[in-house]
Amino acid sequence: MVAYALTRARRRTIGFTVGADGLAVRAPSWVTLGAVDTALREKADWILRKLADARERQQRMECGRIVWAAGAQLPYLGEPLTVVLDPSHTFVGKGGALVLTAPQVPPMPSAESAEPAEPSAAVAGRSLHVGLPHNASPAQIRDAVQAWLMRDARRHFIERLDHFAPLLGVRWASLRLSSANTRWGSAKADGSIRLNWRLLHYRPAIIDYVVAHELAHLRVMDHSPRFWDTVATVVPDYAQLRSRLRDEPAPVW
């Protein structure tokens, strides 16, 4: 049994949308409930598959929910970032600072060891030091981290906009940060760009795709084949990156 929300709309056909809230059906006012039921049964396999995908995505999002405390972890440019409370403000910067620790190389086995040595990659750690006391509340920690991420997002986005704009033969005029839950960016014909600061959770290649996508709209203001051909001139693997962005939910704040 699948529940759904039915909305009557000015349209010619029956439409189906599956999201976090479940199944939504939009149908013309003249279509009978029997016809809606028939259409639902015809699309049953697709609907059940999409509902399962939506549930799996929601579960992944809940598992990725950030617990705001000392030592909290969140993705930053696709890699783990650990939050460190630094009440002494030993770092240089406003509000917070990114600190990279040297790669840790495992010690070589001794000559007496009978086990053959296996190659191990050296891994560097990353932490975000924020100037808060150790008894800071979860809301204070969250707000401090968000403020730093938004400043860093603006810096990163401007750098990538300046990189791709000349390649696409366009000029961008202004940048605004967005906190939308379902939209990563937008562009207007006057050159104003809006990008979601949460993109900073994703690896640089995915961010580059979104930046190039919005800049390409300054040449083609739709999603026609010509638009995608324009994106492909600077991000040839845009289709794979677009899929990764859709399939990898950002952490829940």
N, C-alpha and C positions, 0 to 999 in steps of 0.2 A: 504494500500500500504506500503510495506516494502522495503526500499533500502538496497542493500548489495554490498560488495566489492568482486569481483570474481578474484581468483588467480589460474593460472594453475600451477600444481605441479607434481612432480614425485611420484605418489601414486596410489594405486589400486582402492580406493573408494572416494566418495564425502564426504568431512568433513565440519562440521559447527562449528563456534565459535561465541559466543555472549559475548561481553564485553562492556566497557564504550563507545567505539566508534561505537557500533552497531553490525550488523551481517556481518561476514566474511565467505566466502565459498571458499574452496580449492577443485579443481577437476582435474582429470587427463586430459592430453591434448587431448586424443581421445574421451572424453565424450562430446556429443553435448549440446548446450544450451537448447534444448528441454528436454533432460534428466535431466539437472540441475534444470530446472523449475519444472519438475515432482517430483524430490526428495524434493525440497523446499515445495511443496504443501503437500506431505506426512508427512513432519515434521512441518507443519504449527502450530499446537497446541503447540508443544514443543518450537518452535522459539518465538512465541508470549508470552508465559509464561516467557521465559528467558529474553526477551527484557523488559518486565514489571518489572521483578526482578532487572535488571540492572538499569533501570530508578529510581526505588525506592531506590536502594543502592546509586546512585549518589545524589539523593535528600537528603538522610541522611548525606552524606559526606558534602554537601554544608551547611546544617543546623549546622553541627559541625565545620565549619570553625572557626579558632581561630582569634579573633580580638586582635592584639598586642598593648595593652595599659595597664596602671595601672589597676589592678583588673581583668585582663584577666583570663579566666578559661580554664583548659585543664584537661583531665583525666590522672591520675598518679596511676599506679597499680590498675586501675579500679575504683578509687574514684576521686572526684573533687579536683583540686589543684588551688589555687588562687595566681596570681603573684602580689607581693608587691615590689614597688620600694623603695630601702633603701639607699639613697645617703650617709648617715652617716656611713654605713657599720657596723651596730651594731651587726651583726651576726659573728659567727666564721666559717671560711671556705673560700675556694677559689672561687670567682665569685658569689656564692650564697649559701643558706642554707635552708634546710627544717625546718619549724617551725610548731610544733603541738600545738594547743590551747586546753585547758582543756575542757572536755565535759560540755555542758551547760544543766543543769537540770531545767525544768520549775518549777516555784514555786507552792507549794501546794495550793489548793483552801482554802479560809477562811471558818470558821465554819458556817458563815451566808450564804454561797453560796448554792443555791438550786440545782446547777448542780452537778451530781455525777462525781467524779474524774475518769479520764481515764488514764491508764498507758501510759507514754511517754518515749521513749528510749533516753538516753543521747547521744548526737552527738558531736564528736570531729571534729574541723576544721583543715585543713592543708593549709599552704601557703608556697610559695617559695619566699624568700627574695633575691633580686639581687641588687648588688651594683651599681645602676644607678641613675642619677638625675631624678627629676620628669618631666623634659622636654625631656627625652630620646625619640628618634624616634622609630617607630614600628620595623624597622629593627634591631636597637640596642637591643631592648627588646627581639625580637625573637632569635637573635644570642646568647644573654646571657642565655636565658632559654635552648636553644638547647645545648649549651656547658655544662651546669650543668647536663642536662638529659643524655648526652652521657657519662659523667664521672660516673654518678650514674648507668647507664645501664651496663657499664663495671664491676663495683663493684658487682651488683646484678647477672649478668650472670656468673661471675667467681665463686661466691658462689654456684650457682645452678649447674654449671658444676662439681664442686668439690663434690657436694652432690650425683649427679646421676652417675658419672663415675664409682665409685667403685661398685655401685649396678648393673651396666651393665657389669662389668668386662672389662672396656676399659680405655685407657689413652688418654686424649686430650693434644695436644702439644702447640697450640697457639690459640688466639682469636682475630678476627678482627671485627670491627663494620661496618655494612652496612647501607646505606640509600636508598636501592632499594624500588621501589614503589609497586612491585608485589611479592617479594620473602622475606620470613621471615628468612630463614637461609640456610646454606649449610655446607657440611662436606667433607673432602678429606681423602683418605686412610692414609696419613701421620700424621693424628691427628689434622690438622688445622680446626678450626671451624669459621664460619662467621655467626653472628647474627645481625638482624636489630634492631638498637637502639629504633625504634618506638614501639617495643614490650612493652616498659615500660609504654605505655598507657593502657595496658591490665592487668587484675587481675592476681595475682601470679600463679594461677592454669594453666592459658593459657600459660604463659611464661614457666612454668615447662614442659608443653607438647612439646613446640617447642625445648627446650633444650634437653629433653629426645629423641625426634625425631632425632635430628642431631647426638647425641652421639650413638644412635642405628645404625646409618649408619656406624659407625666404626666397627661394627660387620657384618652388612648386607648392602651392597652398592646398594640396589634396594628397590622397594616397593612391594616385594613379600609377601605372607601370613606369611612367616618366619620373615620378618622384622616387620610386625605389631604385631605378637606374642611377639617379643622382646620388642617393645614399651610397650605393655600391662603388662609386668612383673613389670614395675615401675609406669606406668600411666594407670590403668585399664579403666578409663573413657575417654581415648584419643579421641574416636569417637565424643563424645559430645563436648569436648573442641575444637576439630578440626572444628566442625560445627560452634561453637560460633566465632572462629577466622575468619572464612570465612564470616559469616553473620554480624559481627559487624565491620564496617569500622573504621579505625583510623581517627582522626580528620585531616582536611586539614590544612596544614601549610602555 
